Amino acid sequence: MLIGQGRYDLETGTLTAADGAPIHLRRQSVDVLAALASRTGEVVDREALIEAVWKDIATTDDSLIQCIGDIRRALGKEVIETYPKIGYRLVAVAASQDNPTKRPRLRLIAAVGAFVLIASGLGLWLSSGTGGIDTDSAAIVPPRIVPDKTLAVLPFVNLGGGEELQFFGDGLSEDLTTDLAKIPDLTVIAFASSGDFPQAEAGFREIADNLGVRYLVRGTVRHSGDRVRINVSLIDPFEGVNVWAERFDRVRQDPFDVQEDVTRAIVDALSLSLNANVVPSRVATDAYFMLLRGLEPLREGTIEGNSRAREYFENALELEPNYARAHAYIAVAYGRDMMFDYAAVSPRQSVQPGLQAAIAAIQLDPDIPNAYYALAILNLAIGENDKALAAARHSIQLNRNFAEGYAILAEAAVYGGDLEEAREAIQHAKRLHPHHPARFDWIEAHVHLQLGDAGNARVLLEATVEEAPGFAAAFVLLAAAYAELGEHERAKSVLAALRAQQPDFQVDQFVDSEPFASEDRRQRLDDALQQVSGG
């Protein structure tokens, strides 16, 4: 029978890859696979599996969980479905006459699509063919938010193990946010916003009001030796009740079943249908922990933080070379280097390694939104506007709650796409990420400016330069907004303040370097600034 990426012979118990190469599993994992394969398509309860494999040997669920993880890592995360507190079901199909050696090639086509690096290594081709992304894809229309189906995941509070283990709770919270965000009927606030409440023990109604949600997920993590106890509750702060609460006891080295169990239980509590694809990725646990450590500096939003994050992600790849998320986050870090140094006119060294990392991630997992988000940033930087728009739209199609995906879509659209799509996208991004960075306001202001609404642009940009006084691009747009409103002296004072910070800054050079696909929009900005810049 075919099981995920392999073939299992029920008679001999041999397991091989599609090309015929043997797949090696430890003995207990082989026995678990045999027990599941003998009842393919049925849910086999945990006790029956433990009895079949370990017989009279005393053991715990943890040993079974580790074997399930081994099988998933070898054959694919989708081959075994978990039924919380009940058991597992093997998903397999009967062997056919199809040539199994062709399957990896077909999978590769679907995974890679038509993404290829062209001669310089700095370009990206997105094809509308099978498995690719259509660069003429339709504009994204943000979904309607249903107030009673809105949720935010608060950072899990670390109750033991010291601050050095806080990454575990934060990472579990962020992963849970990502998994829940894939559910079609649910609006999930970006963890970058809900993460601003790290020690929330009370005041849940105020937090829910602040984030604009009906429900909150909160949890605590208590470490004891190599074990971890996770208490999770789904709170309705307006009724003042716990809709659902559960405790999970696990070995810390196997966090994935906790993540999957929590996700499914919350969905059940909210009476929503669970998308069958919403299951956590399973990789070597040490690599996963290394990735969680990298997410901490990545959240800082600085070039220095990006550099430290990349070191952790690269260490994760040393432990698990085919770790798609690590490749994707490396690409994101490179993309954000360029985003945070937006006014720089020096050669952009981040593009090539960023594109390579993004494509590596897509080859391994074609459904990873962060990889396409990184592609959108990097393609925008090199002037490939259509490809940036296509990648941004695809990231949103993969995760309808992806605030950063909507933001980069709006940014790409303001340089050469549909301005109405840009406005709707950035406003939806801000709803999904209420504690959004100043860059979101800058993008919305740029949209307003291009639509001829300098008044609204000015309000947003005045707030932006106050919040991010080193953001040169915001000063430039604010000067343009003042100029369009006829407030030339205020425009000149803004540019003077910018030059006081950056004496070598040249406005005309900045405008020329912006990635406009529409020369009319570049000219509009240039015309406004020429009234006041003096070069």
C-alpha positions as CSV (number, residue, x, y, z in Angstrom):
1,M,0.0,0.0,0.0
2,L,1.0,3.6,-0.6
3,I,1.5,5.7,2.6
4,G,2.4,9.3,2.0
5,Q,5.9,9.4,0.5
6,G,6.5,5.6,0.9
7,R,5.2,2.1,0.1
8,Y,4.5,-0.5,2.8
9,D,4.3,-4.2,2.1
10,L,1.8,-5.7,4.5
11,E,3.2,-9.3,4.0
12,T,6.8,-8.6,4.6
13,G,6.6,-5.5,6.7
14,T,9.1,-3.7,4.5
15,L,8.9,0.1,4.0
16,T,10.5,1.8,1.0
17,A,10.6,5.2,-0.6
18,A,9.0,5.8,-4.0
19,D,12.3,5.2,-5.7
20,G,12.7,1.8,-4.0
21,A,15.2,2.9,-1.4
22,P,14.6,1.4,2.1
23,I,13.2,3.6,4.8
24,H,14.6,2.9,8.2
25,L,12.5,3.2,11.4
26,R,13.3,2.0,14.9
27,R,11.7,-1.3,15.8
28,Q,8.9,0.1,18.0
29,S,7.9,2.6,15.2
30,V,7.9,-0.3,12.7
31,D,5.6,-2.2,15.0
32,V,3.3,0.7,15.5
33,L,3.1,1.2,11.7
34,A,2.3,-2.5,11.3
35,A,-0.5,-2.3,13.8
36,L,-2.0,0.8,12.1
37,A,-1.6,-0.7,8.7
38,S,-3.5,-3.9,9.7
39,R,-6.5,-1.6,10.3
40,T,-6.0,1.0,7.6
41,G,-8.7,3.6,7.7
42,E,-9.9,2.7,11.2
43,V,-9.2,4.6,14.4
44,V,-7.0,2.4,16.6
45,D,-7.2,3.4,20.2
46,R,-4.0,4.1,22.1
47,E,-4.4,1.3,24.6
48,A,-4.6,-1.2,21.7
49,L,-1.5,0.1,20.1
50,I,0.5,0.0,23.3
51,E,-0.7,-3.5,24.0
52,A,0.2,-4.6,20.5
53,V,3.7,-3.1,20.5
54,W,4.9,-3.2,24.1
55,K,2.8,-6.1,25.4
56,D,3.9,-6.7,29.0
57,I,6.5,-3.9,29.0
58,A,5.5,-1.0,31.2
59,T,5.4,2.2,29.1
60,T,3.5,5.4,28.7
61,D,1.7,7.4,26.0
62,D,5.0,9.3,25.4
63,S,6.7,6.2,23.9
64,L,3.7,5.9,21.5
65,I,3.8,9.6,20.6
66,Q,7.5,9.4,19.7
67,C,6.8,6.5,17.4
68,I,3.9,8.4,15.7
69,G,6.3,11.3,15.3
70,D,8.9,9.0,13.7
71,I,6.4,7.7,11.1
72,R,5.2,11.2,10.3
73,R,8.7,12.4,9.8
74,A,9.5,9.5,7.5
75,L,6.3,9.5,5.4
76,G,4.7,12.9,5.8
77,K,2.7,14.6,8.5
78,E,-0.6,13.8,6.8
79,V,-0.3,10.0,6.9
80,I,-1.6,9.6,10.5
81,E,-4.6,11.5,11.9
82,T,-4.8,12.1,15.6
83,Y,-8.1,11.6,17.5
84,P,-7.5,13.3,20.8
85,K,-7.8,11.0,23.9
86,I,-8.9,8.2,21.6
87,G,-6.2,7.1,19.2
88,Y,-4.8,7.3,15.6
89,R,-5.9,6.5,12.1
90,L,-3.5,5.6,9.2
91,V,-4.3,7.2,5.9
92,A,-3.2,5.0,3.0
93,V,-4.3,3.8,-0.4
94,A,-4.0,0.5,-2.1
95,A,-1.1,0.0,-4.4
96,S,-1.9,0.8,-8.0
97,Q,-0.3,0.1,-11.3
98,D,0.9,3.6,-11.4
99,N,4.7,3.8,-11.6
100,P,5.6,4.9,-8.0
101,T,8.9,6.4,-9.2
102,K,6.9,9.1,-11.0
103,R,5.3,10.4,-7.8
104,P,8.2,12.4,-6.4
105,R,8.5,14.3,-9.7
106,L,4.8,15.1,-9.7
107,R,5.1,16.3,-6.1
108,L,8.1,18.4,-6.9
109,I,6.2,20.1,-9.7
110,A,3.4,20.9,-7.4
111,A,5.7,22.1,-4.7
112,V,8.0,24.2,-6.7
113,G,5.4,25.5,-9.1
114,A,7.3,27.3,-11.7
115,F,9.6,29.2,-9.4
116,V,13.2,29.4,-10.8
117,L,16.1,31.7,-10.3
118,I,17.1,33.3,-13.5
119,A,20.7,34.0,-14.6
120,S,21.6,36.7,-12.1
121,G,19.9,34.8,-9.2
122,L,17.9,38.0,-8.5
123,G,14.8,37.3,-10.6
124,L,11.8,35.1,-10.1
125,W,9.4,33.7,-12.6
126,L,5.8,32.9,-11.6
127,S,3.9,30.9,-14.1
128,S,0.2,30.5,-14.5
129,G,0.7,26.8,-15.4
130,T,-0.2,23.9,-13.2
131,G,1.2,24.2,-9.7
132,G,2.4,27.8,-10.2
133,I,1.0,31.2,-9.3
134,D,-0.9,33.3,-11.8
135,T,0.7,36.7,-12.1
136,D,-2.7,37.9,-13.4
137,S,-4.5,36.5,-10.4
138,A,-7.7,38.4,-9.3
139,A,-7.6,41.1,-6.7
140,I,-7.9,39.9,-3.1
141,V,-11.2,40.9,-1.4
142,P,-10.7,40.7,2.4
143,P,-13.3,38.4,4.0
144,R,-16.1,39.8,6.2
145,I,-15.2,39.5,9.9
146,V,-17.9,37.9,12.0
147,P,-17.6,39.4,15.5
148,D,-18.6,36.2,17.3
149,K,-15.9,34.2,15.5
150,T,-12.9,36.3,16.4
151,L,-10.1,35.1,18.7
152,A,-6.6,36.0,19.9
153,V,-4.0,33.7,21.5
154,L,-2.2,35.3,24.4
155,P,1.4,34.3,25.2
156,F,1.5,31.2,27.4
157,V,2.8,32.2,30.9
158,N,5.9,30.4,31.9
159,L,5.5,29.1,35.5
160,G,8.8,27.2,35.8
161,G,12.1,26.4,34.2
162,G,13.4,30.0,34.3
163,E,13.3,32.8,31.7
164,E,15.5,30.7,29.4
165,L,12.5,28.5,28.7
166,Q,10.1,31.3,27.9
167,F,10.7,30.7,24.2
168,F,8.8,27.4,24.6
169,G,5.6,29.0,25.7
170,D,5.9,31.9,23.3
171,G,6.6,29.5,20.4
172,L,3.7,27.3,21.3
173,S,1.4,30.3,21.4
174,E,2.6,31.6,18.0
175,D,2.3,28.2,16.4
176,L,-1.2,27.8,17.8
177,T,-2.1,31.2,16.4
178,T,-0.8,30.1,13.0
179,D,-2.8,26.8,13.0
180,L,-6.0,28.4,14.1
181,A,-5.6,31.1,11.5
182,K,-6.0,28.5,8.8
183,I,-9.6,27.7,9.8
184,P,-11.9,29.3,7.2
185,D,-14.6,30.6,9.6
186,L,-12.3,32.1,12.2
187,T,-10.6,35.5,12.4
188,V,-7.4,35.3,14.4
189,I,-5.5,38.3,15.5
190,A,-1.8,38.4,14.7
191,F,0.4,37.1,17.5
192,A,2.5,40.2,17.1
193,S,-0.4,42.1,18.6
194,S,-1.7,39.6,21.2
195,G,1.9,39.0,22.2
196,D,1.9,42.5,23.8
197,F,0.1,40.9,26.8
198,P,2.8,38.5,28.1
199,Q,1.7,38.1,31.7
200,A,-2.1,38.4,31.5
201,E,-3.7,36.9,34.5
202,A,-6.7,39.3,34.7
203,G,-8.4,42.1,32.8
204,F,-9.4,39.8,30.0
205,R,-12.3,41.9,28.9
206,E,-10.1,45.0,28.5
207,I,-7.6,42.9,26.5
208,A,-10.4,41.5,24.3
209,D,-11.7,45.1,23.7
210,N,-8.2,46.2,22.9
211,L,-7.7,43.5,20.3
212,G,-11.3,43.6,19.0
213,V,-12.1,39.9,19.6
214,R,-14.8,37.8,21.3
215,Y,-12.6,35.0,22.6
216,L,-9.2,34.7,24.2
217,V,-7.0,31.6,24.4
218,R,-4.6,31.7,27.4
219,G,-2.3,29.1,28.8
220,T,0.3,28.3,31.4
221,V,3.4,26.2,31.0
222,R,5.0,24.5,34.0
223,H,8.3,22.7,33.5
224,S,9.5,19.9,35.7
225,G,12.6,18.0,34.6
226,D,12.0,16.8,31.1
227,R,8.2,17.0,31.4
228,V,5.9,19.9,30.8
229,R,2.3,20.5,32.0
230,I,0.3,22.9,29.8
231,N,-3.0,24.3,31.0
232,V,-5.1,25.9,28.3
233,S,-8.4,27.7,28.5
234,L,-10.7,29.3,26.0
235,I,-12.2,32.4,27.6
236,D,-15.3,34.4,26.9
237,P,-14.4,37.5,28.8
238,F,-17.7,39.2,28.1
239,E,-19.6,36.4,29.9
240,G,-16.8,35.9,32.4
241,V,-16.6,32.2,31.8
242,N,-14.2,29.6,30.5
243,V,-15.8,28.0,27.4
244,W,-13.3,25.2,27.6
245,A,-10.3,24.2,29.6
246,E,-7.9,21.3,29.5
247,R,-4.6,20.1,30.9
248,F,-1.9,18.4,28.8
249,D,1.0,16.5,30.4
250,R,3.8,15.7,28.0
251,V,7.5,15.2,27.7
252,R,9.0,18.5,26.5
253,Q,10.8,16.8,23.7
254,D,7.5,16.1,21.9
255,P,5.4,19.3,21.7
256,F,3.6,18.5,18.5
257,D,0.7,16.4,19.8
258,V,0.0,19.1,22.4
259,Q,-0.3,21.7,19.7
260,E,-2.6,19.5,17.6
261,D,-4.8,18.5,20.6
262,V,-5.2,22.1,21.7
263,T,-6.1,23.3,18.2
264,R,-8.7,20.7,17.7
265,A,-10.2,21.1,21.2
266,I,-10.6,24.9,20.7
267,V,-12.2,24.4,17.4
268,D,-14.6,21.9,18.9
269,A,-15.4,24.3,21.7
270,L,-16.3,27.1,19.2
271,S,-18.4,24.6,17.1
272,L,-16.4,25.3,14.0
273,S,-15.5,22.8,11.2
274,L,-11.8,21.9,11.3
275,N,-10.0,22.1,8.0
276,A,-8.4,18.6,7.6
277,N,-5.1,20.2,6.6
278,V,-4.7,22.0,9.9
279,V,-2.1,19.8,11.6
280,P,1.3,20.9,13.0
281,S,4.4,20.1,11.0
282,R,6.6,17.5,12.6
283,V,10.3,17.7,12.5
284,A,13.2,16.9,14.8
285,T,12.4,18.4,18.1
286,D,15.8,20.0,18.6
287,A,15.4,21.7,15.3
288,Y,11.9,23.0,16.3
289,F,13.3,24.4,19.5
290,M,16.1,26.1,17.7
291,L,13.5,27.7,15.4
292,L,11.5,28.9,18.4
293,R,14.6,30.5,19.8
294,G,15.1,32.3,16.5
295,L,11.5,33.8,16.6
296,E,12.4,35.8,19.7
297,P,15.0,38.1,18.0
298,L,12.9,38.1,14.8
299,R,10.1,39.8,16.7
300,E,12.3,42.7,17.7
301,G,11.9,44.3,14.3
302,T,15.5,45.3,13.8
303,I,18.3,44.4,11.4
304,E,20.4,43.2,14.4
305,G,17.5,41.0,15.5
306,N,17.2,39.6,12.0
307,S,20.9,38.6,12.0
308,R,20.6,36.8,15.3
309,A,17.4,35.1,14.2
310,R,19.1,33.8,11.0
311,E,21.8,32.2,13.1
312,Y,19.2,30.2,15.0
313,F,17.3,29.2,11.8
314,E,20.6,28.1,10.2
315,N,21.4,26.0,13.3
316,A,17.9,24.5,12.9
317,L,18.8,23.5,9.3
318,E,22.0,21.8,10.5
319,L,19.7,19.6,12.7
320,E,17.0,19.2,10.0
321,P,18.2,20.2,6.5
322,N,14.7,19.8,5.0
323,Y,13.0,22.1,7.5
324,A,10.7,24.3,5.4
325,R,9.8,26.7,8.1
326,A,13.5,27.4,8.9
327,H,14.2,28.2,5.2
328,A,11.1,30.4,5.1
329,Y,12.0,32.4,8.2
330,I,15.6,32.9,6.8
331,A,13.9,34.4,3.7
332,V,11.7,36.6,5.9
333,A,14.7,37.8,7.9
334,Y,16.5,38.8,4.6
335,G,13.3,40.5,3.4
336,R,12.9,42.5,6.6
337,D,16.5,43.6,6.4
338,M,15.5,45.5,3.3
339,M,12.2,46.6,4.8
340,F,13.8,48.1,7.9
341,D,16.5,49.8,5.8
342,Y,14.0,51.0,3.3
343,A,15.7,54.3,2.5
344,A,19.0,52.8,1.7
345,V,20.3,53.2,-1.8
346,S,23.3,50.9,-1.4
347,P,23.3,47.5,-3.2
348,R,20.8,45.2,-1.6
349,Q,22.8,42.2,-0.6
350,S,19.8,40.4,0.9
351,V,17.9,39.6,-2.3
352,Q,19.8,36.6,-3.7
353,P,20.1,34.6,-0.4
354,G,16.6,35.6,0.5
355,L,15.1,34.3,-2.8
356,Q,17.2,31.1,-2.5
357,A,15.8,30.5,1.0
358,A,12.2,31.2,0.0
359,I,12.4,28.8,-3.0
360,A,14.0,26.1,-0.9
361,A,11.0,26.5,1.6
362,I,8.5,26.2,-1.3
363,Q,10.2,23.1,-2.7
364,L,9.8,21.4,0.7
365,D,6.3,22.8,1.6
366,P,4.3,24.6,-1.1
367,D,1.7,25.7,1.5
368,I,3.9,27.8,3.7
369,P,2.6,31.5,3.6
370,N,5.8,33.1,5.0
371,A,7.8,31.9,2.1
372,Y,5.5,33.7,-0.4
373,Y,5.5,36.8,1.9
374,A,9.3,36.9,1.7
375,L,9.1,36.4,-2.1
376,A,6.7,39.4,-2.3
377,I,9.1,41.6,-0.4
378,L,12.2,40.6,-2.3
379,N,10.5,40.8,-5.8
380,L,9.1,44.2,-4.9
381,A,12.7,45.4,-4.0
382,I,14.0,44.4,-7.4
383,G,11.1,46.0,-9.3
384,E,9.2,42.8,-10.2
385,N,5.8,44.3,-9.2
386,D,3.5,41.7,-10.9
387,K,5.4,38.9,-9.2
388,A,5.4,40.6,-5.8
389,L,1.6,41.1,-6.1
390,A,1.1,37.4,-7.1
391,A,3.2,36.1,-4.2
392,A,1.4,38.4,-1.7
393,R,-2.0,37.2,-2.9
394,H,-0.9,33.6,-2.7
395,S,0.3,34.0,0.9
396,I,-3.2,35.3,1.8
397,Q,-4.9,32.4,-0.1
398,L,-2.9,30.1,2.1
399,N,-3.8,32.0,5.3
400,R,-6.7,34.3,5.2
401,N,-5.7,35.8,8.6
402,F,-2.1,36.7,7.4
403,A,-1.8,40.4,8.4
404,E,1.7,40.8,7.0
405,G,0.5,39.2,3.7
406,Y,-2.2,41.9,3.4
407,A,0.3,44.6,4.2
408,I,2.9,43.6,1.6
409,L,0.0,43.2,-0.9
410,A,-1.0,46.8,-0.3
411,E,2.6,48.0,-0.5
412,A,3.1,46.3,-3.8
413,A,-0.2,47.5,-5.1
414,V,0.5,51.2,-4.3
415,Y,3.6,51.0,-6.5
416,G,1.8,49.5,-9.5
417,G,-1.4,47.7,-8.7
418,D,-5.0,48.5,-8.0
419,L,-5.2,51.3,-5.4
420,E,-8.6,50.2,-4.1
421,E,-7.3,46.7,-3.5
422,A,-4.3,48.3,-1.8
423,R,-6.6,50.4,0.5
424,E,-8.8,47.4,1.4
425,A,-5.8,45.2,2.0
426,I,-4.0,47.6,4.4
427,Q,-7.1,48.4,6.3
428,H,-7.8,44.7,6.8
429,A,-4.1,44.1,7.8
430,K,-4.6,46.7,10.6
431,R,-7.8,45.0,11.8
432,L,-5.9,41.7,12.0
433,H,-2.9,43.4,13.7
434,P,-4.3,46.1,15.9
435,H,-0.9,46.8,17.5
436,H,0.7,47.0,14.0
437,P,4.0,48.6,13.3
438,A,4.3,52.2,12.0
439,R,5.0,50.8,8.5
440,F,1.3,49.8,8.2
441,D,0.2,53.5,8.7
442,W,2.9,54.6,6.2
443,I,1.5,52.2,3.6
444,E,-2.1,53.3,4.1
445,A,-0.9,57.0,3.9
446,H,0.9,56.2,0.6
447,V,-2.4,54.8,-0.7
448,H,-4.3,57.9,0.3
449,L,-1.7,60.2,-1.2
450,Q,-1.8,58.4,-4.6
451,L,-5.7,58.5,-4.5
452,G,-5.5,62.3,-4.0
453,D,-6.4,62.3,-0.3
454,A,-3.5,64.2,1.1
455,G,-5.5,65.2,4.3
456,N,-5.9,61.6,5.5
457,A,-2.3,60.8,4.4
458,R,-1.0,63.7,6.6
459,V,-2.8,62.5,9.7
460,L,-1.4,59.0,9.4
461,L,2.1,60.2,8.6
462,E,2.3,62.7,11.5
463,A,1.6,59.7,13.8
464,T,4.1,57.6,11.9
465,V,7.1,60.0,12.2
466,E,6.3,60.4,15.9
467,E,6.2,56.7,16.5
468,A,9.2,55.9,14.2
469,P,11.4,59.0,14.1
470,G,14.1,57.2,12.1
471,F,11.8,56.1,9.3
472,A,13.0,58.3,6.4
473,A,10.4,57.2,4.0
474,A,7.6,58.5,6.3
475,F,9.3,62.0,6.4
476,V,9.4,62.1,2.6
477,L,5.7,61.2,2.2
478,L,4.7,63.7,5.0
479,A,6.6,66.5,3.1
480,A,4.7,65.5,-0.1
481,A,1.4,65.5,1.7
482,Y,2.1,69.0,3.2
483,A,3.1,70.2,-0.3
484,E,-0.1,68.9,-1.9
485,L,-2.1,70.7,0.8
486,G,-0.2,73.9,0.1
487,E,1.6,73.9,3.4
488,H,5.1,74.4,1.9
489,E,6.8,75.8,4.9
490,R,5.8,72.8,7.0
491,A,6.9,70.5,4.2
492,K,10.3,72.2,4.1
493,S,10.7,71.8,7.9
494,V,10.0,68.1,7.7
495,L,12.7,67.7,5.0
496,A,15.1,69.8,7.1
497,A,14.5,67.5,10.1
498,L,15.2,64.5,7.9
499,R,18.5,66.0,6.7
500,A,19.5,66.8,10.3
501,Q,19.2,63.0,11.0
502,Q,20.7,61.9,7.7
503,P,22.9,64.7,6.2
504,D,23.6,62.8,3.0
505,F,19.9,62.0,2.3
506,Q,18.9,63.1,-1.3
507,V,15.1,63.3,-1.9
508,D,15.4,62.9,-5.7
509,Q,17.7,59.9,-5.3
510,F,15.2,58.3,-2.9
511,V,12.2,58.8,-5.3
512,D,14.2,57.4,-8.2
513,S,15.1,54.3,-6.2
514,E,11.5,53.5,-5.1
515,P,10.1,50.4,-6.8
516,F,7.3,52.1,-8.8
517,A,5.9,50.0,-11.7
518,S,3.7,53.0,-12.5
519,E,5.7,56.0,-13.6
520,D,2.6,58.2,-13.2
521,R,2.7,57.4,-9.5
522,R,6.4,58.1,-9.2
523,Q,5.8,61.4,-11.1
524,R,3.0,62.4,-8.7
525,L,5.3,62.0,-5.7
526,D,8.2,63.7,-7.5
527,D,6.0,66.7,-8.5
528,A,4.8,67.3,-5.0
529,L,8.4,67.1,-3.6
530,Q,9.9,69.3,-6.3
531,Q,7.8,72.2,-4.9
532,V,9.7,72.1,-1.6
533,S,12.8,69.9,-1.7
534,G,15.3,71.9,-3.5
535,G,17.1,68.6,-4.5
